[in-house]
Each structure stands twice: as structure tokens, then as C-alpha cells.
Amino acid sequence: MSNAAIRIAFIGLGNMGGPMAVNLHKAGFAVSAFDLNADALTRVKEQGVTAAASAEAAVQGAQVLISMLPASRHVEALYLGDQGLLSRLAAGALVIECSTIAPASAQKVAAAAQARGLAMIDAPVSGGVAGAAAGTLTFIVGGAAEALERARPVLQAMGKNIFHMGDAGAGQVAKLCNNMALGAIMAVTGEAIALGVAHGLDPKALSQMMAVSTSRSWATEVCNPWPGVLENAPSSRGYSGGFGNDLMLKDLGLAVEAAMGVGAPIPLGEAARNLYALNHQAGRGGLDFSSVVQLLLKPR
């Protein structure tokens, strides 16, 4: 079956979802998209994606439904109940849930989908806004292997790496592990650069050294938290765009909940969550999460 014959409904067109929907359109899929934000809907429409009047309209006749939403409550509200989208899909349709949510929520929706004769995978992503735009995302998948194989051509239009982590919810657990590490690494990278600057070092030279040394990370090479070090990083444009502080705070909260559920100690994860909570209280909740470095700077 050609891509053009596959009708995809895409719900959630934010910084990540918007570029993902556009890449599906560029790959030749028939994409009908919806977002409550009219501006987000307009942006993808201008790039050729069909804009639907509602989520219900978007899924009419869809063989595949993809969602990219902020939190568990949004996902459950979208899918579940008599008016949820699961009740509006034809038997045999495939659901790909790309939001980062609680593993229990992913399992709850997957069970409801299975009861209706639908296939579902949870497939949260890594790679940031740049990866979404470039079509180089990593998909971290939970669900049946058969459902993943059906989804693979669709995922490959939006990313280059696909990891099957286990049954329903396993993708979410793995994503929380990834983001917990990322949040801690970003915070300590900013802390290290701030220490160097306090001693008179040039932040760009320090970052360039770190980027090819043992502290090398995504935070030093792609999303450096220090303004002016990397031209295309959110920090160099007032911490706009990118992955929001409050989204990182949400993910770290989910990681803490997941750890409590199995009695796993995560002292650094909890410390990182507290830092992003303080950054939120400082008024930077809507900025890129790399703005956490601002907590370490003396007021001017």
C-alpha cells in the first residue's frame, strides 16, 4: 500500500507534534490534523497538512491515529469514555501515542484500545524540536511487536531510531529514565559552566573543551545552556522554543512517581525535579528547560 493510501489523523501540533505531522505529509501520507490552538493548526496547514475542524473530524476514516499531548490527563480525556476517540475508530485501526505520560495511563488506554479491537503502541520520542523538524527523532516503544511492525513505516517518516522496550507502558518507563538523566545532565552542565565563568573562563571555550572531553553530552553539543555558546540553541534566543521547563518538570515528577511505585531510590532525579520546580517559581516555566542555569547566576 502506498503512503498516499494511508490516512493518518494527528492530534496535538505543538513544538514537537507540528513538525512531525508536516514530515508525515512530506512522506506522502494523507494527514488530517487538529489542535485546540488555532495558530498551531494554521502553521501546519500552510505547509500542506489538512486542517480538521475537530479531533472527531480528523479521525473520520483514519487507519492510523497519532497523538502528541502535554500530559496524562489530556491523553486519557482524548481517548477514553463514550465520546473518546477510541470509540470513533474502525476496528483494526492503529493508535500511536507519542506523548510522554505516566506508564499506568499508557497501559490504561492500551487496554481500552485492545477491548475495542484496536492496536496501540506508546511511542514517546527523544531528539527535541530540532529532531522533530529534521525527521531524526528516536521512538521509544511499548506494545506488541506486531503493532510496532505496522507502525514502523509511519515512525520512519518522522525519525531514524526505533527501540522496542517491551509491553504497553514500557516505552513510557524508558522515556522517563532518559529524561531524568537529561534533566540532571543539563542542570549540572549549567552548574559547571557557571563555575568556570565565575573563575573568569570564557563559556564558549569551556563548552568546546567539555564537548570533546569526558563531560561530553547533548547539553554541551546541541542545547548548551549558556547564551551565545551555540547560535541555534534556545539559550541564544532568550531560551525560547525547545523543550519547556514545565514539561521537564512534569516528566521528572512522573519519574519520581514511577520510582516510588517500585521503591527505587533516585536521589539525583529528585534533586533535579526540585531545581526545575524552583525555575518554574522564578517565572521561567514557559522557557526552554536549559534556562535552569539562570538559577545559578547572580542578579545584575
BELSUL-V755666 format. One record per backbone hydrogen bond with DSSP energy under -0.5 kcal/mol. CO is the residue of the C=O (numbers start at 1). NH is the residue of the N-H. If there is no record, write none. Layout:
co: [CO | CO]
nh: [NH | NH]
//
This chain:
co: [2 | 3 | 3 | 5 | 6 | 6 | 7 | 7 | 8 | 9 | 10 | 10 | 11 | 14 | 16 | 17 | 18 | 19 | 20 | 21 | 22 | 23 | 24 | 25 | 29 | 30 | 31 | 32 | 33 | 34 | 36 | 37 | 38 | 39 | 40 | 41 | 42 | 44 | 44 | 45 | 50 | 50 | 54 | 55 | 57 | 59 | 63 | 64 | 65 | 66 | 67 | 71 | 71 | 72 | 73 | 74 | 75 | 76 | 78 | 79 | 81 | 84 | 85 | 85 | 86 | 90 | 93 | 94 | 95 | 95 | 96 | 96 | 97 | 98 | 99 | 102 | 102 | 103 | 104 | 105 | 106 | 107 | 108 | 109 | 110 | 111 | 112 | 113 | 113 | 114 | 117 | 119 | 121 | 121 | 122 | 124 | 126 | 127 | 128 | 129 | 130 | 131 | 131 | 131 | 137 | 137 | 138 | 139 | 139 | 140 | 141 | 141 | 142 | 144 | 145 | 146 | 147 | 148 | 149 | 151 | 151 | 152 | 153 | 154 | 155 | 155 | 158 | 161 | 163 | 163 | 166 | 167 | 169 | 170 | 171 | 172 | 173 | 174 | 175 | 176 | 177 | 178 | 179 | 180 | 181 | 182 | 183 | 184 | 185 | 186 | 187 | 188 | 189 | 190 | 191 | 192 | 193 | 194 | 195 | 196 | 196 | 197 | 201 | 202 | 203 | 204 | 205 | 206 | 207 | 208 | 209 | 210 | 213 | 217 | 217 | 218 | 218 | 225 | 226 | 226 | 230 | 233 | 234 | 234 | 234 | 235 | 237 | 239 | 242 | 243 | 244 | 245 | 246 | 247 | 248 | 249 | 250 | 251 | 252 | 253 | 254 | 255 | 256 | 257 | 258 | 259 | 259 | 259 | 266 | 267 | 268 | 269 | 270 | 271 | 272 | 273 | 274 | 275 | 276 | 277 | 278 | 279 | 280 | 280 | 284 | 285 | 287 | 288 | 289 | 290 | 291 | 292 | 293 | 294]
nh: [5 | 6 | 30 | 7 | 8 | 30 | 63 | 64 | 32 | 66 | 12 | 34 | 68 | 18 | 20 | 21 | 22 | 23 | 24 | 25 | 26 | 27 | 29 | 28 | 31 | 8 | 50 | 10 | 52 | 12 | 38 | 41 | 42 | 43 | 44 | 45 | 46 | 47 | 49 | 48 | 33 | 52 | 58 | 59 | 60 | 62 | 94 | 9 | 96 | 11 | 98 | 74 | 75 | 76 | 77 | 78 | 79 | 80 | 85 | 86 | 84 | 87 | 88 | 89 | 89 | 93 | 119 | 65 | 97 | 121 | 67 | 98 | 123 | 125 | 101 | 105 | 106 | 107 | 108 | 109 | 110 | 111 | 112 | 113 | 114 | 115 | 116 | 116 | 118 | 117 | 92 | 95 | 97 | 123 | 142 | 140 | 138 | 131 | 132 | 133 | 134 | 135 | 136 | 137 | 160 | 161 | 126 | 141 | 163 | 124 | 165 | 166 | 122 | 148 | 149 | 150 | 151 | 152 | 153 | 154 | 155 | 156 | 157 | 157 | 158 | 159 | 137 | 139 | 141 | 165 | 143 | 170 | 173 | 174 | 175 | 176 | 177 | 178 | 179 | 180 | 181 | 182 | 183 | 184 | 185 | 186 | 187 | 188 | 189 | 190 | 191 | 192 | 193 | 194 | 195 | 196 | 197 | 198 | 199 | 199 | 201 | 200 | 203 | 206 | 207 | 208 | 209 | 210 | 211 | 212 | 212 | 213 | 216 | 220 | 221 | 222 | 223 | 227 | 229 | 230 | 233 | 236 | 237 | 239 | 240 | 238 | 240 | 288 | 244 | 289 | 248 | 249 | 250 | 251 | 252 | 253 | 254 | 255 | 256 | 257 | 258 | 259 | 260 | 261 | 262 | 262 | 263 | 264 | 270 | 271 | 272 | 273 | 274 | 275 | 276 | 277 | 278 | 279 | 280 | 281 | 282 | 284 | 283 | 285 | 287 | 246 | 245 | 291 | 292 | 293 | 294 | 295 | 296 | 297]
//
